[in-house]
């Protein structure tokens, strides 16, 4: 189960994202530096206990109206081979030492556990509380669950595993598991009404909530499983 250490991060996650977000193709530039705050999210466990996996929602208040971005991240004790372009930055953890922070869709351990969530084999965990499942996060699949090649199963190495094919779009990051696995879309731009989307091409989705400036909660799709990548 996820262990959340109550300690310091230098720089903080929000400081790392403030520098990283403006270079992403799905970020809507406002002409000002991002003004970020944490708005929600959840975690998944790595069965080996080596990689931290967090689905974070950040609110950007630098524009005329708030924008919400979904940034899944993985935390590692050493660099991930071949993933330099996915590195968000490094930070010093008060308990664990230096951590390499990666954009989740480029990390094979993230992809493996996301597929496990869609298959009902992984349980979402609270973002900021240890050993606490988060039942507000739901994963639904129509028909059979996603087919996963053998090399993408629970024995994916922590280090130099083959990464998925990843492509960033204006609203989402599409990825296909190596070996002909399922097509996934990790939604990057979150909108309160996004959970209403219904199309025949959607085979499943992961839905969760995030906080609004007025104290209310919005819900939407964080991840979509499709027959084909749109």
C-alpha positions, 0 to 999 in steps of 0.5 A: 500500500502507498506510504506517504511521508510527511516531509519536505521536497526541494523543489516542490512538485508544483515548482517543478511543474511551473517550469515544465508545463509551459513547454507541453503541447496541451498547455494553454499559454496565458502570457504569464507564468503558471499559477499552480495549486493542487486540485486533486488526484490519487495514487497507484501502488507499484507491486515491487514498491520501487516506483511512486505513481501519482495522478495529480490534478493542478489548477492554473489560475494565471489566465482569465479563468481557471484551467485544470491539468492532469499530470500523472507522475512517477517517482524513481530513486534512479534515472529511467533508461531512455526516458530523458525527454519525459523527465520533469525534474529531480527533487530532494525528498527529506526521507528518500533522498534524490528522486527523479520525477517523470511524466507518467505515460512514458514510464512502463511501470505507470502503464502496467499499473494503469492497465491493472486498474482497468482490469480490476487488479489494482486499487486506487489509493488516496493521494495524501494518506498512507494505506487508504484506498480511494473509492471515489476513483472508478474504472469501468470497461465495457466487454472484456478488459484490455488485452495486455501482451505478456511482456507488459504484465506485472513482471515489467522491470523497474528499469529498462523496460520497453516504453509504450508508444506515446504521442501528445495531442492538444487535450490528451496523450495517446499511448499504445502498449508495446506488442500490440496492446490497447490504445489509451488516452490520458486526458491532460486538459480536464473540464467539469463536463468531460465525464459526459462523453459517450462514443462507441469507440470508448471501451472503458475509462477511469473517472475521478474528481477534483476541487473547484475554486468555489469549494465544489467538486467536478468529476471527469475522465482521467483516462479513456480506453479506446478501440483506436487512438483518435 
